[in-house]
Amino acid sequence: MDLTREHWQQSDYGEFVDYLKSLSDKKYKEFSDGLTPGAERSFGVRVPLLRNAAKEIAKGNYEEFLGCKIGAYREEIMVRGFVMSLVKCGYAQMLSYMKSYAKIINSWDTCDTVTFKGVKKHLAEFWNDVGDFIHSPNPWEVRFGFLHLMSFYLTDEYIDGVFEYVNEINSDFYYVQMMQAWLVATAAAKQRDKAFAFLADNRLNAETQNMAVRKIRDSYRISPEDKKLAGKLKK
């Protein structure tokens, strides 16, 4: 299928869905569906193939592709996110794409596989807008916001502000809790002193705090001494 086509209509998108189905792998579908309870609508296509498809679409008329109505299959959602993240554009357009994509996220993998690397070029601007994601009533948008904080902001300049955001969110949604825990554990490897000070004094609920401790203790980047210290900080 020519994914770099000059025009995309809804009928073309239907052909694209058939193309995705042709890439399906039954065993991979069973594996990936097992990791995403409650979001089993998938074709079973491996992520590298989805990334390759998105790269081809981004070379052509990606705007018309993004204008097509999509279904609820996870691969459809991820390809759309990959295409948006590949578009070379200014900050305002990138933020618009991020907001559009965050609204259609429906599982941890449709969230975590798509990061907008252009944020690295606009750290100051996105820092002023990330709160819209973090404070959204949609928990998947919250996870998406924390994903980008973890990916790009665990630096000396931003780490205090990152932990302030983590402290502000007291969610009972497992996938938000896990992303907060993952962020804290990653920070423990990159900003050790700040991370352990945060673990010792914060407003996290016990579930999130203890997830962070577990992820620290499972990390290959954390020393045995710090793993033992983390174990003492369970709630």
C-alpha positions as CSV (number, residue, x, y, z in Angstrom):
1,M,0.0,0.0,0.0
2,D,1.3,3.5,-0.9
3,L,1.2,5.3,2.4
4,T,2.8,8.5,1.0
5,R,-0.2,9.2,-1.2
6,E,-1.2,12.8,-2.1
7,H,-4.8,12.4,-1.0
8,W,-6.6,10.5,1.8
9,Q,-10.3,10.0,1.8
10,Q,-12.3,7.9,4.2
11,S,-12.4,5.0,1.7
12,D,-8.6,5.2,1.6
13,Y,-8.5,5.0,5.4
14,G,-10.6,1.8,5.2
15,E,-7.9,0.4,2.9
16,F,-5.3,1.4,5.5
17,V,-7.2,-0.5,8.2
18,D,-7.1,-3.5,6.0
19,Y,-3.4,-3.0,5.6
20,L,-3.0,-3.0,9.4
21,K,-5.0,-6.2,9.6
22,S,-2.6,-7.8,7.1
23,L,0.3,-7.1,9.5
24,S,-1.3,-8.8,12.4
25,D,0.4,-11.4,14.5
26,K,-2.0,-13.6,16.5
27,K,0.6,-14.5,19.2
28,Y,1.6,-10.9,19.6
29,K,-2.1,-9.9,19.8
30,E,-2.6,-12.4,22.7
31,F,0.5,-11.2,24.4
32,S,-0.2,-7.4,24.1
33,D,-3.9,-7.8,24.9
34,G,-2.9,-9.6,28.1
35,L,-0.9,-6.6,29.1
36,T,-3.7,-4.1,28.5
37,P,-6.8,-5.3,30.4
38,G,-9.9,-3.5,29.4
39,A,-8.4,-2.4,26.1
40,E,-8.3,-5.5,24.0
41,R,-9.4,-4.0,20.7
42,S,-6.3,-4.5,18.7
43,F,-5.1,-6.1,15.5
44,G,-1.9,-7.5,17.0
45,V,0.6,-5.4,15.0
46,R,4.1,-4.9,16.5
47,V,5.0,-1.3,17.3
48,P,8.1,-1.0,14.9
49,L,5.7,-1.8,12.0
50,L,3.4,0.9,13.2
51,R,6.2,3.4,13.4
52,N,7.3,2.5,9.9
53,A,3.8,3.1,8.6
54,A,3.6,6.5,10.3
55,K,7.0,7.6,8.9
56,E,5.6,6.8,5.4
57,I,2.4,8.6,6.0
58,A,4.2,11.7,7.3
59,K,6.1,11.9,4.0
60,G,2.8,12.4,2.1
61,N,-0.4,14.3,2.8
62,Y,-0.5,13.6,6.5
63,E,-3.0,16.4,7.1
64,E,-5.7,14.6,5.1
65,F,-4.8,11.3,6.8
66,L,-5.3,13.0,10.2
67,G,-8.6,14.3,9.0
68,C,-10.0,10.9,8.5
69,K,-12.3,9.4,11.1
70,I,-10.6,6.5,12.9
71,G,-11.9,3.5,14.9
72,A,-11.0,2.4,18.4
73,Y,-8.3,-0.1,17.6
74,R,-5.1,0.6,19.5
75,E,-2.9,0.4,16.4
76,E,-5.0,3.1,14.7
77,I,-4.6,5.4,17.7
78,M,-0.9,4.8,17.9
79,V,-0.3,5.4,14.2
80,R,-2.1,8.7,14.5
81,G,0.0,9.7,17.5
82,F,3.2,8.7,15.7
83,V,2.3,10.8,12.7
84,M,1.5,13.8,14.8
85,S,4.8,13.5,16.7
86,L,6.7,13.3,13.4
87,V,5.3,16.5,11.9
88,K,7.9,19.3,11.7
89,C,6.0,22.3,12.9
90,G,6.1,25.2,15.4
91,Y,5.3,24.9,19.1
92,A,1.6,26.0,18.8
93,Q,0.9,23.3,16.2
94,M,2.8,20.6,18.2
95,L,0.8,21.5,21.3
96,S,-2.4,21.3,19.3
97,Y,-1.4,17.8,18.1
98,M,-0.5,16.8,21.7
99,K,-3.9,17.9,23.0
100,S,-5.7,16.1,20.2
101,Y,-3.8,12.9,20.7
102,A,-4.2,12.9,24.5
103,K,-8.0,12.9,24.1
104,I,-8.0,9.6,22.2
105,I,-5.6,7.7,24.4
106,N,-7.4,4.7,25.8
107,S,-4.7,2.4,27.3
108,W,-1.2,2.6,28.8
109,D,0.4,1.5,25.5
110,T,-1.4,4.1,23.4
111,C,-0.1,6.6,25.9
112,D,3.5,5.4,26.5
113,T,4.5,4.6,23.0
114,V,4.0,8.1,21.8
115,T,6.2,10.9,23.0
116,F,6.5,14.2,21.2
117,K,10.3,14.7,21.0
118,G,9.8,18.2,19.8
119,V,9.2,19.1,23.4
120,K,13.0,19.1,23.8
121,K,13.2,22.2,21.7
122,H,10.4,23.9,23.6
123,L,11.0,23.1,27.2
124,A,10.1,26.5,28.6
125,E,7.0,26.8,26.5
126,F,5.6,23.3,27.3
127,W,6.4,23.8,31.0
128,N,3.8,26.6,30.9
129,D,1.2,24.2,29.3
130,V,1.9,20.8,30.9
131,G,-0.4,21.7,33.8
132,D,-3.4,21.5,31.4
133,F,-2.6,17.8,31.0
134,I,-1.6,17.1,34.6
135,H,-4.8,18.7,36.0
136,S,-7.1,17.2,33.4
137,P,-10.2,15.2,34.6
138,N,-9.2,12.6,32.0
139,P,-6.7,10.3,33.7
140,W,-5.1,9.3,30.4
141,E,-4.3,12.9,29.7
142,V,-2.7,13.1,33.2
143,R,-0.6,10.1,32.5
144,F,0.4,11.6,29.2
145,G,1.5,14.8,30.9
146,F,3.6,12.9,33.5
147,L,5.1,10.8,30.7
148,H,6.5,14.0,29.1
149,L,7.7,15.3,32.5
150,M,9.6,12.0,33.0
151,S,11.0,12.0,29.5
152,F,12.3,15.6,29.3
153,Y,12.2,17.4,32.7
154,L,14.2,15.4,35.2
155,T,17.0,18.1,35.1
156,D,18.4,20.4,37.7
157,E,16.4,23.3,36.3
158,Y,13.0,21.6,36.5
159,I,13.2,18.7,39.0
160,D,11.7,20.7,41.9
161,G,8.7,21.7,39.8
162,V,8.3,18.2,38.6
163,F,8.0,16.9,42.1
164,E,5.5,19.7,42.9
165,Y,3.3,18.4,40.1
166,V,3.6,14.8,41.4
167,N,2.6,16.0,44.8
168,E,-0.5,17.8,43.5
169,I,-2.1,14.7,42.0
170,N,-3.7,12.2,44.4
171,S,-5.3,9.8,41.9
172,D,-7.0,6.5,42.6
173,F,-6.5,5.5,38.9
174,Y,-4.0,2.8,38.7
175,Y,-2.3,3.9,35.5
176,V,-1.8,7.4,36.8
177,Q,-0.4,6.1,40.1
178,M,2.0,3.8,38.1
179,M,3.2,6.7,35.9
180,Q,3.9,8.8,39.0
181,A,5.8,5.9,40.6
182,W,7.7,5.3,37.4
183,L,8.7,9.0,37.2
184,V,9.9,9.0,40.9
185,A,11.9,5.8,40.3
186,T,13.5,7.3,37.2
187,A,14.3,10.5,39.1
188,A,16.0,8.3,41.8
189,A,18.5,7.3,39.1
190,K,18.9,10.8,37.6
191,Q,18.3,13.1,40.6
192,R,19.1,10.8,43.5
193,D,19.2,13.3,46.4
194,K,16.0,15.2,45.3
195,A,14.2,12.0,44.7
196,F,14.9,10.5,48.1
197,A,14.1,13.7,49.8
198,F,10.7,13.7,48.0
199,L,10.1,10.0,49.0
200,A,10.7,10.9,52.6
201,D,8.3,13.9,52.6
202,N,5.3,14.1,50.2
203,R,1.6,13.9,49.9
204,L,1.4,10.8,47.8
205,N,-1.2,8.2,48.7
206,A,0.2,4.9,50.0
207,E,-0.5,3.0,46.8
208,T,1.6,5.4,44.7
209,Q,4.4,5.7,47.2
210,N,4.8,2.0,47.5
211,M,4.7,1.5,43.7
212,A,7.6,4.0,43.5
213,V,9.5,2.1,46.2
214,R,9.0,-1.2,44.3
215,K,10.1,0.3,41.0
216,I,13.2,1.7,42.7
217,R,14.0,-1.7,44.2
218,D,13.5,-3.4,40.8
219,S,15.7,-0.9,39.0
220,Y,19.2,-1.9,37.6
221,R,20.3,1.7,37.9
222,I,19.9,2.0,41.7
223,S,22.6,0.9,44.1
224,P,21.9,-1.9,46.7
225,E,22.3,0.7,49.4
226,D,19.7,3.0,47.9
227,K,17.3,0.1,47.3
228,K,17.5,-0.7,51.0
229,L,16.9,2.9,51.9
230,A,13.9,3.0,49.6
231,G,12.5,0.0,51.4
232,K,12.4,2.0,54.6
233,L,10.2,4.6,53.0
234,K,7.1,2.5,52.3
235,K,3.9,3.9,53.6
